């Protein structure tokens, strides 16, 4: 029997700034997927309850008029948590997005899969690791509308799937596979280091709060 890929959720937020403790969420997008098959989507603008800085308006194209009648975050928190469930969450620099959600009481236990971190391992010579640059390096089409949540969510999903294929090819070359004592196909912080005679390994992750073991063995 063919083993089905695990279900994951790609996620991206647009925010009024970089600090979860003082800035607000403007837009949320999430895509539930299994392998390359999209199972469900969730997308909404969010009323920030404050002014949107001009630099953010220019970057995202989100204006005060667009969010004037949008729900506040408390109104979407429960359906968003239900959509995310306990599935692994995929995104580019995903600890940033999840930091905003955790600040608001969501997603404390979901595994995180950071395409930024994966790209630094699997594409070690890139001059930049922003989502667009990583996508171009992987020959993943970058559609217009970057810096809107759904566009970036789908792009992060596609980047993950392409990086995942590369990870599997490395796992096929080296035995017993990636991740040492955690078993074939497992990628973990502080489990990755290059050794010519064994698994491909290198440090992943930026801090203990995001030390996640990600099952990368299923396509």
C-alpha positions as CSV (number, residue, x, y, z in Angstrom):
1,X,0.0,0.0,0.0
2,X,1.3,3.5,-0.9
3,X,2.0,5.6,2.1
4,X,0.1,8.9,2.0
5,X,2.1,12.1,2.6
6,X,1.3,13.8,5.9
7,X,-1.0,16.8,6.0
8,X,0.7,20.1,6.6
9,X,-0.5,23.7,6.8
10,X,1.4,26.6,5.0
11,X,0.9,29.9,6.7
12,X,1.7,33.6,6.2
13,X,0.8,36.8,8.0
14,X,1.0,40.4,7.0
15,X,1.5,42.7,10.0
16,X,1.9,46.4,10.9
17,X,5.5,45.8,12.0
18,X,8.1,43.3,13.2
19,X,7.3,43.1,16.9
20,X,4.7,40.6,18.1
21,X,4.3,42.3,21.4
22,X,3.4,45.7,20.0
23,X,2.4,45.3,16.3
24,X,-0.9,44.0,14.9
25,X,-1.9,41.4,12.3
26,X,-3.3,42.8,9.1
27,X,-3.9,39.6,7.1
28,X,-3.9,35.8,7.6
29,X,-3.6,33.1,5.0
30,X,-3.3,29.4,5.5
31,X,-3.3,26.5,3.0
32,X,-3.8,22.9,4.2
33,X,-2.0,20.5,1.8
34,X,-1.1,16.8,1.5
35,X,1.9,16.4,-0.8
36,X,1.2,18.7,-3.8
37,X,-2.6,18.5,-3.3
38,X,-4.3,21.5,-1.7
39,X,-7.1,20.4,0.7
40,X,-8.4,23.7,2.0
41,X,-7.7,27.4,2.2
42,X,-8.3,30.1,4.7
43,X,-7.8,33.8,4.0
44,X,-8.9,37.0,5.7
45,X,-8.0,40.6,6.3
46,X,-7.9,41.6,9.9
47,X,-8.7,44.9,11.5
48,X,-5.5,46.0,13.2
49,X,-7.2,48.5,15.5
50,X,-4.5,51.1,14.7
51,X,-3.0,53.1,11.9
52,X,-1.2,51.1,9.2
53,X,2.3,52.6,8.6
54,X,2.8,54.0,5.1
55,X,5.8,51.7,4.5
56,X,3.6,48.7,5.2
57,X,0.8,50.0,2.9
58,X,3.4,50.4,0.1
59,X,4.9,47.0,0.7
60,X,1.6,45.0,1.0
61,X,-0.9,47.2,-0.8
62,X,-3.2,46.9,2.2
63,X,-4.9,50.2,2.9
64,X,-7.0,51.5,5.9
65,X,-10.0,51.4,3.6
66,X,-9.5,47.7,2.9
67,X,-9.5,46.7,6.6
68,X,-12.2,49.2,7.7
69,X,-14.8,46.5,7.8
70,X,-12.5,43.5,8.4
71,X,-13.0,41.4,11.5
72,X,-10.7,41.9,14.5
73,X,-8.3,39.1,15.4
74,X,-10.5,37.8,18.3
75,X,-13.3,37.1,15.8
76,X,-11.1,34.8,13.6
77,X,-8.9,33.2,16.3
78,X,-11.1,30.2,16.9
79,X,-11.7,29.3,13.2
80,X,-8.0,29.8,12.6
81,X,-7.0,27.5,15.4
82,X,-9.4,24.9,14.2
83,X,-8.0,25.2,10.7
84,X,-4.4,24.8,11.9
85,X,-5.2,22.0,14.4
86,X,-2.1,20.2,15.4
87,X,-0.7,19.9,11.9
88,X,2.9,20.9,11.2
89,X,3.0,24.6,10.1
90,X,5.2,25.5,7.0
91,X,6.4,29.0,6.2
92,X,9.3,31.2,5.4
93,X,10.8,32.4,8.6
94,X,7.8,30.8,10.2
95,X,8.8,31.6,13.8
96,X,8.1,35.2,13.0
97,X,4.5,34.5,12.0
98,X,3.9,32.0,14.8
99,X,5.3,34.4,17.3
100,X,2.4,36.7,16.6
101,X,-0.1,33.9,16.9
102,X,1.4,32.6,20.1
103,X,1.3,36.1,21.6
104,X,-2.5,35.8,21.0
105,X,-2.8,32.4,22.5
106,X,-2.7,30.1,19.4
107,X,-0.5,27.3,18.1
108,X,1.6,26.5,21.1
109,X,2.3,22.8,20.2
110,X,2.4,22.6,16.4
111,X,5.7,21.5,14.8
112,X,7.3,24.2,12.7
113,X,9.0,23.7,9.3
114,X,10.9,26.8,8.3
115,X,11.7,27.0,4.6
116,X,14.3,29.7,5.3
117,X,16.3,27.3,7.5
118,X,15.9,24.5,5.0
119,X,17.1,26.7,2.2
120,X,20.2,27.7,4.1
121,X,21.1,24.0,4.4
122,X,20.2,22.8,0.9
123,X,21.1,26.0,-1.0
124,X,24.2,27.1,0.9
125,X,25.6,29.6,-1.6
126,X,22.7,31.9,-2.2
127,X,23.4,35.6,-1.7
128,X,20.0,36.1,-0.1
129,X,17.4,33.8,1.5
130,X,14.3,35.9,1.1
131,X,11.3,33.9,-0.2
132,X,11.5,35.3,-3.7
133,X,15.2,34.6,-4.1
134,X,14.9,31.1,-2.8
135,X,12.0,30.4,-5.1
136,X,13.9,31.7,-8.1
137,X,16.9,29.5,-7.2
138,X,14.6,26.5,-7.2
139,X,12.9,27.5,-10.5
140,X,9.6,27.9,-8.6
141,X,7.5,30.5,-10.4
142,X,7.1,33.7,-8.4
143,X,3.6,35.1,-9.2
144,X,2.7,38.8,-8.9
145,X,1.3,40.0,-5.6
146,X,4.2,39.2,-3.3
147,X,3.8,40.5,0.3
148,X,0.1,39.5,0.3
149,X,-0.5,36.6,2.7
150,X,-2.1,34.1,0.3
151,X,0.4,34.6,-2.5
152,X,3.3,34.2,-0.1
153,X,1.6,31.2,1.6
154,X,1.3,29.3,-1.7
155,X,4.8,30.3,-2.7
156,X,6.2,29.0,0.6
157,X,4.3,25.7,0.2
158,X,5.8,25.3,-3.3
159,X,9.3,26.1,-2.1
160,X,8.9,23.6,0.7
161,X,7.8,20.9,-1.6
162,X,10.8,21.5,-3.9
163,X,13.2,21.6,-1.0
164,X,11.6,18.5,0.4
165,X,12.4,16.7,-2.9
166,X,16.0,17.7,-2.6
167,X,16.1,16.5,1.0
168,X,14.7,13.2,0.0
169,X,17.4,12.8,-2.8
170,X,20.1,13.4,-0.1
171,X,18.3,10.8,2.1
172,X,18.4,8.4,-0.8
173,X,22.2,8.9,-1.3
174,X,23.3,8.6,2.3
175,X,22.6,5.7,4.6
176,X,21.0,5.3,7.2
177,X,19.6,8.7,6.2
178,X,19.1,12.1,7.7
179,X,18.9,12.6,11.4
180,X,21.0,10.1,13.1
181,X,19.4,8.5,16.1
182,X,16.0,10.0,15.3
183,X,15.5,7.5,12.4
184,X,15.5,7.9,8.6
185,X,14.0,11.0,7.2
186,X,13.9,13.1,10.4
187,X,15.4,16.6,10.4
188,X,16.2,18.2,13.7
189,X,17.9,21.2,15.2
190,X,21.5,20.3,16.1
191,X,21.2,17.1,14.2
192,X,22.6,18.3,10.9
193,X,26.3,18.3,10.0
194,X,28.2,17.3,6.9
195,X,30.2,14.1,7.2
196,X,31.6,12.5,4.1
197,X,30.9,9.0,5.4
198,X,27.5,9.5,6.9
199,X,24.2,11.4,6.9
200,X,23.9,15.0,5.8
201,X,23.7,17.2,8.9
202,X,23.8,20.8,9.8
203,X,22.4,23.0,12.6
204,X,18.8,24.1,12.0
205,X,16.9,26.6,14.1
206,X,17.6,29.8,16.0
207,X,16.5,29.0,19.6
208,X,15.2,26.5,22.0
209,X,11.6,27.7,21.6
210,X,11.6,26.5,18.0
211,X,13.5,23.3,18.4
212,X,11.3,21.1,16.3
213,X,11.7,17.6,14.9
214,X,10.2,17.6,11.4
215,X,9.2,14.4,9.6
216,X,10.6,14.9,6.1
217,X,10.5,11.2,5.1
218,X,7.1,11.3,3.3
219,X,6.7,12.9,-0.1
